[in-house]
């Protein structure tokens, strides 16, 4: 399989994941509305805890959605699969594992070692573990990919 073929498949996977996340976020946001059922204070506390966890999950899903949409834009611009830091090609195996990654493994390691992760998002992973498109994007073919 050529790099272009692999990237086209990754694009299709990103599109599906994007659509799934949009649908899930819409459901999550609708469930975060005000409570409609009366109950005692224990019910309200339990519901408040559930809404807090749902809110944090929605924030994580929103972040992933943003990363996926950025990757889709990079595909359209012909810059997908290039490391933001060193501008080398990111191996297809890494892109298959994490299709929206903007960094090669070496640059990611450097950022982690230096503690310079440029994200402004501070996820509360402990809470996560407690809970255990547009049609024009679909019109992409191999010939549309302008890869270096």
Secondary structure, 3 states (H helix, E strand, C coil): CCHHHHHHHHHHHHHHHHHHHHHHHHHHHHHCCCCCCCCCHHHHHHHHHHHHHHHHHHHHHHHHHHHHHHHHHHHHHCCCCECCCCCCECCHHHHHHCCCCCCCHHHHHHHHHHCCCCCCCCCCHHHHHHCCCCHHHHCCCHHHCCCC
